[in-house]
Amino acid sequence: MNVLMISPGFPGDMAYFTRGLAQVGARVLGVGDQNLRAMPPEARDSLTDYLQVKDLWDEDGVAKQVQRWLRGRSLDRIECLWEPGMVLAARLREIFHVPGLNVEQTLPFRDKERMKQVLDAAGIRTPHHFRATTKNECIEAAEKIGYPVIVKPIDGAGSADTYAVHSKDEFSQALELLDHVPEVSVEEYIEGEEFTFDTVCANGNALFHNIAWYRPKPLVMRLNPSIPPRTLCVRDTTMPEVAAGREMGFRVLDALGMESGFTHMEWFRTDDGEAVFGEIGCRAPGGRLTHGMNYAANADMFSGWAEAVCYGRLSQHIERPYNSCLIFLRAHGDGTIQRVEGLEHMMSHHGESIVHIDLVPVGSPKQDWRKVVTGDGWIVVRHPDLKTTIEMSDEIATHVRMFAA
């Protein structure tokens, strides 16, 4: 198959998905604004051909350059797993008559208001929500909903430019920070634990699914740099604590008409056990979560996704023998990394369960945790028992410390 991969080497995990396509036998034709020599080897070595464009978001310009570059070669799939490129991929599918989500089908995965309107019509519980383009519209929406509220970009990704506000004064401050965002969604604040529902789909069917638990919630992590974020992939997705979110996730995919590819949904579980939809993207999750799925399921969902979009199947045997937890460290202080404390002690106690360590080397600059999800490094633990996995991850988050100066 000839597969056009948009931005094959950036960000983060894209290189592994590009390699996955090559591993399942696809000829990978990459299009991006990254210099080929600067691309990770996993992506660079997997490409059959590559077109570097000056402006990846000039849809008309990219389409014309791709047409000239293909020189009569046909395309079987056009894929993009990076949030900003989803509509570009859909537009190119329409131009080149390639199967997959078109622009109209893609927009509900990008526009948070349209997304929730579709799900409201399907009877799925979403936060009360309003679209707003002016400060007055934002204030009117907040007053209708009642504080606290969440305000975030209509087409954002993750928790970037997302604020929880509890009063009119706080709201005014948040709107000043969002002055660069042309359109926002003002939503009911849902109090509860936050989870994901992730899938790999083919021909409208979810061939694989995963549920991850954010500990603590992303907004809490963004406001507290001293807290090491943890993301836990649960082994048993039918357990009572997450079963309602799992059932809702499948309903969301049906309502939005998901075809083939990765999806990443976030949802809340309230204190009384209600599952409330958060948002969904037709893309792979960030924050190294696909790695967490792989460690939990003894699988390779990079090549699993590739097989699903190319051939409509997932031939890997998914065992899911473990819970896995990703722990992201944030160094104390500023400057360069000086030392790491507590890692050897944790290895002596939990070495068999620590399956991945990737820390910023001593002497390297400290990472900006507001821009880099993985912070100054990440560790993965896994264990068949959920309680044990939680205890180990919390112990590592508490006792493994990095220092910068």
C-alpha positions, 0 to 999 in steps of 0.5 A: 500500500502507498500511505501518505503520512503527514508529519512523519517525524514530529511530534514525539511518537510520530516516528514510531507510527511511521516505522509501524507503517513500514513494518506492516509492509506499506510504502510510506510517503512522508510530507512535512515541514521538518528537514529529513536529516533532522528527523528521528531515524525510526521515521527517516529510515522508514520512508520510501520518499519524502516531500518537505514543504515550507508551510504545512498548514497551507492546505491548497499549497500542500495539495498542489505540491503533493500532486506534482510530487506524486508523479502519477503514483496512487495513494491508498491511505492518508494518515495524520496522528497530530492534532493540528493536521487532522483537517489537512489530512481530511482535505487531502483525502477528498482531493485524492479520493482516498478512503477515511474521514472527510472534512465534515466527518473530521470537524466534530473531532476538532471543534469541541462545540460541534463535538458535544452537540453531536453527542448531546443529540445521541443522549450522551452526558456532556458538560453544559457548554457554550461557544464564545468568540467575545469576552461578553459571550464568555461572561454570559455563558459562565453566568448561565452555567454557574461557577466554577467553569472551564474555558478552553480553545474550541480546537485545542489539544490536551490541557493547553490554554485551559483554565478552571475558574471559580469566580468572575474575577478569576474568569476575567484573568483567564480571558486575558490569558486567552486573548490570543485564542479566537474562539473558546468553549465555556463548559461546566466544571465536572468534579471527579477523577479523570480517565481516558478511553483510547481505541484503535479502530478499523472500518468502524469497529474498535479492535483494541481499547485502553483506559488510563487514569490521570493521577492527578487530573491534568489541570492539577498537574499544570498548576502544581509543578512539584507534583510528578504526573502519573498516567496509569493504564488499567488492566481490567477495563470492565471493573466497576470504577471504569465500566461506565466510561468504557460503555460511553466510549463505544457510544461516542465512537458510534455517534461520531462515525469513527472509521479507522485509526487511533482515538483518544477520549477523556472523560470524568467519573463523578463521586456518585459514579456518573461517567461524563464525556470530556473530549475526543480526538481522532489521533493517538494520545500524547504523553507517551501513553501509547508506550504505556498501553504497550507495556500493559498489553504486551503489544505494539500498538504503533504497528497495530495501528498501522495494520488496522488502517492499512488492512482493517485487522489487528493480528496481534494477540492482546493479553493485557496481563498488567497494569502499567503506570508512567511517572513523569519527573520534574526537576527541582530548581532551575538551570542544568540537571545536577543529580538524581536521588532515590533511583537506585533505592527504587530499583533495589525494591521494585527493579523487576517491575520497572520496565522503562527509564528515560531521564534527562542526563546529568549536565543537560538543561532542565526541561520546561514542564509547561511545554514538555509533557514528559518533563525531565524524564519518565519511568514506567512500572507495571504489575498484574495487581492494580493496588500494587501498581498504584503503590509502586508508582506513588513511591517512585513519584515521591522518592525519585527526585531530580535536582537542577541548579 
